[in-house]
Amino acid sequence: MEKHNEIIGYEKIEKFNPERTQKLMEHYRAILELLGENPDREGLLKTPFRVAKSMQFLTQGYNMDPMEILLSAKFKEDYRQMVIVKDIELYALCEHHMIPFIGKAHVAYIPNGYITGLSKIARVVEAYSRRLQVQERLTTQIKEAINEALHPLGVAVVIEAKHLCMSMRGVQKQNSVTTTSDFIGAFERSETRQEFLNLLGKDLH
């Protein structure tokens, strides 16, 4: 593993597989050439290395276990009201074009004897979003992980995101927002689902 960028008063630690980094560098150098660029010119000399590191960071969710994250902070608690973690920032790469989609996730569950640390909900979003994704699958994966780990009375997940593949290419619609949702258990009842949406305190796109 590699460690980079120690600065006075700040230490940035990045971990990468050296063999994978080398292979990615070779491929990205070839891509630059196929695009008509000169990978030996000054501005591009380190680009294959930078992109190799960047892609490993952007897809680090493959190395995260969402179930392990949730179970690492699973506590017995007799609380049966709604727990909501909203406005969780997410950054993912669309698997169709490998262009980012960026947005926020709103996650709720109703405990059934067990709760998890609030930060673990955000980490589950991170674990699934840092992969090649589609928003629909991402929404369901978050719901299913929480449901399987905690066996709650219900889980609700809503994601709002802007897809750069729509604004940078294709139809080039700059302000479009995609909203996906998935509900299970108590949230399948319209009154519980509406309470959740009301508690979000905003109009969804």
C-alpha positions in Angstrom: 0.0 0.0 0.0 1.1 3.6 -0.7 1.1 6.7 1.5 1.2 10.1 -0.1 1.0 13.8 0.6 2.2 14.6 4.1 1.9 18.4 4.6 2.7 20.4 7.8 -0.4 20.4 10.0 -2.3 18.0 7.7 -1.8 14.4 6.8 -3.6 12.9 3.8 -3.4 9.2 3.6 -4.5 7.3 0.5 -4.2 3.6 0.0 -3.8 2.0 -3.3 -2.9 -1.4 -4.7 0.5 -0.9 -6.5 0.0 -3.6 -9.0 -3.5 -2.4 -9.9 -2.3 1.2 -10.1 0.4 0.2 -12.5 -2.0 -1.7 -14.8 -4.5 1.1 -14.7 -1.8 3.6 -15.6 -0.9 1.6 -18.7 -4.5 1.5 -19.8 -5.0 5.2 -19.3 -1.9 6.0 -21.2 -3.2 4.0 -24.1 -6.6 5.8 -23.8 -4.8 9.1 -24.1 -3.1 8.0 -27.2 -6.4 6.7 -28.7 -8.0 10.1 -28.0 -5.3 11.7 -30.1 -3.2 13.1 -27.2 0.5 12.9 -26.5 0.9 11.3 -23.1 4.5 12.4 -23.0 3.7 16.1 -23.1 4.3 18.0 -19.9 0.7 18.4 -18.8 -0.1 14.7 -19.3 3.0 13.1 -17.9 1.4 12.2 -14.6 -2.2 12.0 -15.8 -2.3 8.2 -16.1 -1.0 7.9 -12.5 -3.4 10.5 -11.2 -6.4 8.9 -12.9 -5.4 5.4 -11.8 -5.5 6.7 -8.2 -8.7 8.7 -8.7 -10.6 5.7 -10.1 -9.6 3.5 -7.2 -10.8 6.2 -4.8 -14.1 6.7 -6.7 -14.8 2.9 -6.7 -13.6 2.1 -3.2 -17.0 1.0 -2.2 -16.2 -2.5 -3.7 -13.8 -2.8 -0.7 -16.5 -1.9 1.9 -18.9 -4.3 3.5 -22.2 -2.5 4.3 -23.4 -5.3 6.5 -20.2 -5.2 8.5 -20.5 -1.4 8.8 -24.1 -1.7 10.2 -23.4 -4.6 12.5 -20.2 -2.9 14.0 -22.5 -0.5 15.8 -25.7 -2.5 16.4 -27.2 -1.8 19.8 -30.2 -3.2 21.6 -32.7 -0.3 22.3 -36.4 -0.2 23.0 -37.1 2.7 20.6 -39.9 2.2 18.0 -40.2 5.7 16.4 -38.8 6.9 13.1 -35.1 7.5 12.8 -34.2 9.7 9.8 -30.8 10.6 8.4 -31.3 13.1 5.6 -29.2 15.1 3.1 -26.5 12.5 3.0 -24.2 13.6 0.1 -23.4 11.0 -2.5 -21.1 10.9 -5.4 -21.3 7.9 -7.8 -20.2 6.9 -11.3 -23.0 5.9 -13.7 -22.1 2.5 -14.9 -23.4 3.2 -18.4 -21.0 6.1 -19.2 -18.8 6.3 -16.1 -19.8 9.9 -15.7 -20.7 11.1 -12.2 -24.2 11.5 -10.7 -24.3 13.7 -7.6 -27.0 14.1 -5.0 -28.4 13.4 -1.6 -29.9 10.4 0.1 -32.6 10.5 2.8 -32.8 7.3 4.8 -35.3 6.4 7.6 -36.0 3.2 9.6 -38.2 2.3 12.5 -36.3 0.1 15.0 -37.6 -3.2 16.2 -35.4 -3.8 19.2 -32.1 -2.7 17.6 -30.6 0.6 16.4 -27.3 1.4 14.6 -24.9 4.4 14.9 -26.2 7.3 12.8 -22.8 7.6 11.0 -23.2 4.0 9.9 -26.2 4.9 7.8 -24.1 7.5 5.9 -21.3 5.0 5.5 -23.6 2.5 4.0 -24.6 5.1 1.4 -20.9 5.7 0.8 -20.2 2.0 0.4 -22.8 1.5 -2.3 -22.4 4.9 -4.1 -18.6 4.5 -4.5 -19.1 1.8 -7.2 -20.3 1.8 -10.8 -24.0 2.3 -10.2 -27.4 3.2 -11.4 -29.6 5.2 -9.1 -32.4 2.7 -9.0 -30.1 -0.1 -7.8 -28.4 2.1 -5.3 -31.7 3.1 -3.7 -32.7 -0.6 -3.2 -29.3 -1.7 -2.0 -29.3 0.8 0.8 -32.8 -0.3 1.8 -32.0 -4.0 1.7 -28.8 -3.7 3.7 -30.5 -1.8 6.6 -33.4 -4.2 6.5 -31.2 -7.3 6.6 -28.9 -6.0 9.4 -31.4 -4.5 11.8 -34.7 -6.3 11.0 -36.6 -3.1 11.6 -40.3 -2.4 11.4 -39.7 -0.6 8.1 -37.1 1.2 6.0 -37.4 4.1 3.6 -34.9 5.5 1.1 -35.2 8.5 -1.2 -32.4 9.7 -3.4 -32.4 12.9 -5.4 -29.5 13.3 -7.9 -28.3 15.1 -11.0 -26.8 13.0 -13.7 -23.9 14.6 -15.6 -24.5 12.1 -18.4 -27.7 14.1 -19.0 -26.2 17.5 -18.7 -22.8 17.0 -20.3 -23.8 14.7 -23.2 -27.0 13.1 -24.6 -30.0 15.3 -24.2 -27.9 18.0 -22.4 -30.7 19.0 -20.0 -28.9 21.1 -17.4 -31.3 21.3 -14.5 -33.0 17.9 -14.5 -33.1 16.0 -11.2 -33.9 12.3 -10.8 -35.7 11.1 -7.7 -35.9 7.4 -6.7 -37.5 5.8 -3.7 -37.9 2.4 -2.1 -40.0 1.4 1.0 -40.5 -1.7 3.0 -42.5 -2.7 6.0 -44.3 0.1 7.9 -43.3 2.6 5.2 -45.5 0.7 2.7 -48.5 2.3 4.5 -49.4 5.6 3.0 -49.7 7.4 6.4 -46.2 6.3 7.6 -44.7 7.1 4.2 -46.3 10.6 4.3 -45.0 11.2 7.8 -41.5 10.4 6.6 -41.8 12.8 3.6 -43.3 15.5 5.8 -40.4 15.1 8.3 -37.9 15.6 5.4 -39.2 19.2 5.4 -39.0 19.8 1.7 -40.7 19.2 -1.5 -39.0 16.4 -3.4 -38.2 16.9 -7.1 
